[in-house]
Amino acid sequence: MKILTKGEYYGNQNLERSFNGVLLSQYSYSGDTTDWHYHENPYFMYVLQGNMKDCNKKAKTLCPSGSLMFNNWQEPHYGSKHSTNAGGFHLEFEKSWLKKNGITLNLLEGSQLIQNPQIHFLFADLYRELLRSDNYSEVSVEVLVLQICKILSDIKEINTQENPDWVASLKELLHYDTARLSLDYLSNELEIHPVHISRAAPKYLSMSLGEYIRQQKLKKVLPLLVDTSISLTEIAYQAGFSDQSHFNRVFNAYFKMNPNAYRKIIKKSS
């Protein structure tokens, strides 16, 4: 089985930057299917465009645009493309960087799809740093990656705790249900009193329910901004915002710039 070493991926490399033990890269995926392989280092794949599927010995995971997949080192897998065009953004850790920062090689158990919106936001910032690559990028990248590792550690700790059965169903609804989410709607679907959901959610989501829903909407935005053929008005609609001004306010609150400014960084670097 082929071992892919640092910075080695299937597809065509468009951009790569190394930041003191952390590697960021952007690829266009060309072939329909890769060979079985594993990687020397743990890494993340953020699907910026198209539809991918990641397959290991335990599961086959669909990864449409906006998906964030973690693949652990020495985890045999292969990838397949399910759209005409597909591309992604990678974050790879060298083992020496993990050791230096006191982070275990097993960031997460096995390979898995990452749903937490906070991590998606940090990846949006990492992608922006990859495109900018200025004098401040190295320290910015290190801070962002340490934040990602901290949240992963918190998720791992929460997942090892014994949670009520309804919590997994709540997360499924928040991640995949396209309905106009409300406390009453979630209460009816879960058959749990709305007050109990509201009070208990922060323990299992690490934030209030409303904040999590707001962040879930924003999580959908990055791949839409990459596709410059989609207007900002349409992006606001697809992400579930009431109007573009509301979308602009929420986006600016998290990313400290409006979505049009973020899109200009992407267009300038493409």
N, C-alpha and C positions, 0 to 999 in steps of 0.2 A: 504493500500500500504506500502511496506517495506521501511524503512528509513535506508540507509547505513551510519554509523557513520565514524569518522576519521579512515582512513586506511583500510576501509572495501570495498572489491570489489569481484565480481564473478570471480572464477577461482582459480588457484593455485599460491600462492605467492612464488617467487623465491628469492627476495631480497627486503629489506626495510630499509630506513635510515630516521631519523627525524633530521631536522636541525633548531632548535629554532623556531618552528611554521610553518615550511615548511616540507612537507612529500614527499619523493621520493620513488617509489616502482616499481618493475618489476613483471609482472604476465604472466603466461601461461593461455590462455582461454580454458576451457575444454568443458563445455556444449554447445549445438548448439544454445540455446536461453535462455536468462535470464527472470525472472519475471519483471513486471513493478515495478519500484522503483524510488526513488530519493535520493540525497546525502545531507548530512549535510553541507558539504563545497563545494565551487566551485573547479573544478579540470580540468586538461588536460589529454587526453589519446593520446599518440604517438604510432601508430601501427608499431611495429618493424618487425613483421612477419605475413604473412597470410592476409586474407580478412575479414573485419568486416562490420557490418551495425549498425548504431546508429539510433534508431527510437523514436521520441517523437510525441506529438499530432499534430504538424504542418508539420513535414517532416520526411522522411526516407533517411538517408545519407550514401552512400557507402564509406567505409574507407579502401582502400587497403593499403598494407605496405607503410610506408612513410607518411601516413595521420596524421594530428594533429587535434584532435577534442576537443573543449572546451565545457564543460557541466556546466551550472550555478547551484548554489545550489537551491534546491526545484523545479528543472525542472524534471517532471516525464518522464521517458524514459525506454526503454529496449534495449538490445543488442543482435545481432545474429551473429553467426560465419559462414563464407561461404568458408572455406578451411579446410583441414584436421588438420593442425596445425596453431595456431595463438597465438600471444603474444604481450604485450605492456608495455609501460613505462608511469607511472603516475606522475604528479606534482599536489599536493593538498595543498591548503592554509587553515590554520586555520583562523577563523574570527578575532581572537585576533591579529594575525600577520597583517592582512589587516588594521585593525583599528589603530594599533600602527604606521603603515607606511603611514597613511592618504589615503588609497586606498579604493574606494567604493566596496561594496559587489557585485555590478553589474558591474564587469569588462567589460563585453560585454552584449548586449541585447540577452537574451535567450541563446540557445546553437547553435554552428556553427562550420563549418570547417575553420581552419586557414590556409590561403595560403601564407601569407607574409614570404618570405624566411629568413629575418633577425631573425624572431622568431624561425624558424626551426634550424638555426645555434646555437642559444642560447640553444635550447633543446639538440642539439648534445653535447654541452659543459656540460650541466646538467647531461646527461647520463654518460659522462665520469667521472664526479665528483661522481656520485652514485657508479660507479664501483671502483673508486680509494678509496674514503672515507678515506683520510688521515688527518693530522693535519690542513691542509689548506682548507679543503672542506667546512667547515661551512661558512667562510667568502666568499668563491668563490660562493657558492650556493646563499647566500643572495644577492650578487651583481648581479648575473645572473638573479634572479627572479625579482629584482627591474627594471632591464633593460627590461625584458619581459613586466612588467606592464606599463612601460613608453611607449613602442611601441604600446601596446594595447590601451592606452589612446590616442595616436596620430592617430591611425587607426579609433577609434571611432569618433574623431573630424573631420577627413577627410570625413568619411561616412555620417556625418550629414550635410555636405556642399552640395550645388546643383552642381553636376558634369554633364558635357556634356554626352549625351547618348553613345558616342563612347568609353568612358573610361571603362564602364563595359564590352564592347566587347573586348577591348584591354586586360583587365585582364584575360578574358576567354581564349583568344588566348595564352597569356603568360603562363597560368597555365596548359592548357590541350592540346594545339596543339603540335603534335610531329614533325611537319615540321621543317626544318632548318630555324630558325627564322632570319629574316633580316628586316631592315627598309623598303625596297621596298616591301617585302612580306606583312608586316603589313599594309603598305599604301594601297596596292591593296585590301586586305581583308576588311579594314575599310572604304575605299574610302575617306581617309583623306590625305592631302599633307604630305609627309615625313618630311619636315622641321617643320611643325606644330606639328606633333607627337613628334619629337625630342625635341622641345622647351617646349612643354606642359607636357610631361611625368613626369619630376621630381616633378612637383606640385602635381600629383596624385599618384605617386609611391614612393615619398620621396627619390628618387635617380635617376640617369640617366637611360635611357632605356637600354643601354649596360650593366651597372652594374646589373640591375634587371635580365636580361637574363642570365648573368653569374651566379648569385646567384640561379636562378631557376634550373640550371643544377646541382649545388652542392647540392641542396635540395634533390635530388633523391638518393644521395650517401649513407646516413647513413644506411637505411635498407639493402642495398646491401653489405655494409661492415660487417654487423651483420651476413649475410649468408656467412660463410667462404668457402663454396663450389664454390663461384663465384670468378674468378681470378680478379686481379686489372685491367688487360687489358680489360676484359669483362665489368667491372664496368665503366671504362672510355668510352667505346663504348656506353653502355646503357644510360649513363648520357648525351651523346651528345658531348663529347670532341673529338678533332681531333686525339689525340693519348695519350698514358699514360703519357708521359713527360709533356704535357700541363696540363693534369689532376693533376699530382703531384704538379706542380707549383701553380696552382690556389688553390688547397686544402691547401697547406702549407701557402699561403698568408692569408687565413682566420683562420685556426686552429693552426698555428704555429707548425705544425708537419706534416710529410708526411702520406698518407693514410695507409701505411703499419704499421707505429708506432701506429696509432689509432686502427687499427685492432688487434694488439698485446695486447692492453689494454683490448679489448673485449674478446679475446681468453683466456687471463690470468684469467679473472674473471668468465668465464663460467664453 
